[in-house]
């Protein structure tokens, strides 16, 4: 029995019953070309065409082969593929390796591991055609065969001259015409500092909600173990976006981002985020959970602890962290009943449960009164002393909130780096005046910073 592509809709509607139907009917779902292939190879069940790349007619291949193509390219298997796999499907109709849907230049760099510095047509490893990159629109898409020297095929990431195909000339077995590349791509930019916790090179983020807004542009930044950075800038300068990049919560439009030795686009972002501690007011924490329970959720990365079982060692570590940050006396208090400063310290304890090498603090002092602010400053100071290898990045609007342990500062202005480096050389009156657009006087006393604006 053979059904055609309309069966895709049936699978969506009756996903709970489809397994039994297949078993009883030995149903073959395939397009016209897929049926003889299935018969020839002796495949009892075929689902096709499954179209993860939005292209309708591709040859059949085993799921194992498809997974082998896509995983090195960084293209994650979607739920549609996983659903078919659970149903016992052995074959899919899918695009050949590296021939995928139209995507942004950033996505193509992530999928292929290459860098596309200018518009043109590029050779992609194992691709059946060229990739046409338009830097103006920020898009890349596969295109038909072009006249490419055979040497280009062996060297990925080379920009082709783009001359049209001549009849009778095969490339990659299609064409050989002697065209020469006019640009050699440098390939993937690797982090040259093996000790760096964070390494950003030429990073830019563009937003296309209305026109094309440049959120970040030309950002280079290295954070090493044991460094404590302050990230400052006016509202809308791009601080939160930069922190999201460092926290593996988004990809850059241009450039490379390496966090804890892994480049974004070459690693599962969820696995990387589990190794980065994050403290943010946007985190959703059950208000009825006790402080100790909230900290426990940091061991699993979830904020819903009700069905989790935590061992004795995990519970003891949570209590040790609460004691180290001065939260021991309210460990059994409901999170919703704690003050703002207490909640901030509890969330820091939660972030430290996974023993991260990098801790990101997104405006942790927001809405704190003076005593709560000073308690949090003291807690961060103790944390720096107790964990000398831990690197931290703190987003703030006020230098008064910086603990004496702050070693470096990064100033952002309108999405661009204004200054970065050792804190003494960055937090100067001139730099702060340029950053905030009005005269700012800066002073330091007993390791604490103070600023005031006045003419």
Order of alpha helices (4+ residues) and beta strands (2+ residues): beta-alpha-alpha-beta-alpha-beta-alpha-alpha-beta-beta-alpha-beta-beta-beta-alpha-beta-beta-beta-beta-beta-alpha-beta-beta-alpha-beta-alpha-alpha-alpha-beta-alpha-beta-beta-beta-alpha-alpha-beta-beta
